[in-house]
């Protein structure tokens, strides 16, 4: 497949990725607003939000790793950095979910997830290796996800 054809196919997925991204915001916004407690006592709404944020950080790290592997210039630094979001997400999930008897731990984990998403978003938005449509999509998705996490932190904190 020619590089031009590959770019055209990538651009054709932009509308679908936009809608998937919008639907992907639901787990960031719904738990603190609706106080979803379907999984109590195992996992409260803040735990749902924390686990989802960790999954999204893993997904975003995977996007960057895949981008690096399939590029003409696969850099080891990018692959190494792409492992940071999943590891940070995992560590914050451990703190927030396992320490759920302490509300401040969930609050700190939610704020930490927001900070990690901001860091990942800055890396993605400033990367010339990613398609322009993807970089433009990341800003509103990251901002909205972070708003949901901050709302969750405020609600969890009392």
Order of alpha helices (4+ residues) and beta strands (2+ residues): alpha-alpha-alpha-alpha-alpha-alpha-alpha
